[in-house]
Amino acid sequence: MVGLTPAGQANIVWFSPLSQNNKKSEKIVDGMFRRFQNDKGFASCRVIQFYEYPYGNENLIAECK
């Protein structure tokens, strides 16, 4: 997950290895988003993007603006 912040601020990156988790991608995205809403960095994000990284090939699977 990447939280895109305004220019000049560092973007926020969280990882949840799907290979070590037997849950579906949608369930992982929902859980990460719910936890991120309680994080202090949430207020500064303009866009939140969720990616899958199958062996170095990144795929955007969800985006919240």
N, C-alpha and C positions, 0 to 999 in steps of 0.2 A: 504494500500500500504506500502511496506517495501522497503527501499533503502539500499542494502547491501554495506557497506563501507569496506575499507581495515582494517586489524587487528589493534586493538588498538583505533579505532574510533567508536563512538556510531552509530548504525544503525539509519536511519531516518524512522519514522513511521507517516503516515497520515491516517485519517479515513474519510469515507463518508458513513454514515448509509443508507444502501439500503432500510430499512424499512420506512424511512422518505422521500424517493425519488422515484418517479414513473417512472424514466428512466430505460432503459435496462442496464445491467452490462457493455456491450461493450461501450456504450455512456459515462458512468461514468468513465471507465478506460481511454478512449481517453481524456476526459476533465482533469482528474487528471494528466495524463502524460504530456499534453500540459502545464498545470500550473507549474508542477514540473520542466520542462525544464528551466523555468525562475528563479528557486530557487537557491540560492548560494550553497546548498548542492548537487545539481545535478552533478557537475563536479567530486565530490569525490566518487560517487557511481559506483560500478562495475556491479551490477545486481539490477534490479528493479522488484519486484514481487507484483502481485495483488491477494488478497484473498477475498473470500466471507466467512462470519462467520455466518452460519445459526444456531443459538442457541448453540454456543460453538464448532461446528464441522467445522474447517477451511478447505477450498478447494482452492487450487491454480488455478486461472482462466486465468492468463496471466503472461508472464515473458519476460523481455527485457534485453539483455546483451550488 
